[in-house]
Amino acid sequence: MDQHPSEHGARRRLLFVAGAIVLFGITGCSRLSDVHWNPFTSRYPAPTDAPRADNYSYIIGPGDTLNIFVWRNPELSTSTPVRPDGKFSTNLVEDLQASGKTPTELAREIETALSEYIRDPLVTVTVGGFVGEYYEQVRVVGEASQPQAIPYRKNMTVLDLMITVGGLTEFAAGNKATIVRTSGNGQQQYNVRLEDLVKDGDITANVAMQPGDILIIPEAWF
C-alpha cells in the first residue's frame, strides 16, 4: 500500500534526526565543542569582521568598452573594446595593456604613448559595459534562481546580490549559505542567513560583499 506524502515526509525527517544522533555519537563531544557544528546550522562564522571596500577603485577587464577622449585631437578620440587578452588598439596606440588598471592609470599610459606623436596630450578614459577583471567578479552558485558572475560594485551587499540573481529557489537551504573569501590571510568561509534576509526581511542578516567573493547556496536536505 502506498504511503501518504505527509507520512513519507515525516519518515524522512525521522531518519535525518536519527542519523544526526548517530553522527553526534561518532564525532564525540570534544570535536563538536571545537568546531561548534550541528546538523541544522552552518559551522562557519558570520562575516561580522568584514569591512566594506570603501576605497575600492574600478579595475578594467576584458570585455569592457573604453571611451578615450584626447583633448583638442578629435581624430584620436574613440571607443574601443578591451580584447580577451586584456589589450586594445586604437589610433596611434597598438596592443596597449588595459586589463588590471584603473581608468586613470590607463589614461596616463595612453598619454605617454601619444607623446611620441603629439605635444603634451591630455587623455580621459571612461568605461562602459562594466565586465571588470574576472578575479574581482562576485559569483553566485547553487540554489539561486539565476546563478551567475556579477561585476563587483562599491558597497555591494549580499541583498544587492540576491536581487540581481532573482532570489532563492524553492529547494535552497538559505541559512546554510556561505561566502568564500580570499584575502591576505588565505581563504576564509563565512555563514550568511539568506533565508532570514530574503524570506523574512531580517535586515540584520545583510552583509557587505568584497571583490572576488563566491556565494554558495546549498540545496535543502528535505
Buried (B, 14 or more C-beta within 10 A) or exposed (E): EEEEEEEEEEEEEEEBEEEEEEEBEEEEEEEBEEEEBEEEEBBBEBBEEBEBBEEBEBBBBBBBBBBBBBEEBEEBBBEBBBBEEBBBEBBBBEEBBBBBBBBEBBBEBBBEBBEEEBEEBEBBBEBEBBBBBEEBBBBBBBBBEEBBEBBBBEEBBBBBBBEBBEBBBEEBBBBBBBBBBBEEEEEBBBBBBBBBBBEEEEEEBBBBBBBBBBBBBBEBEE
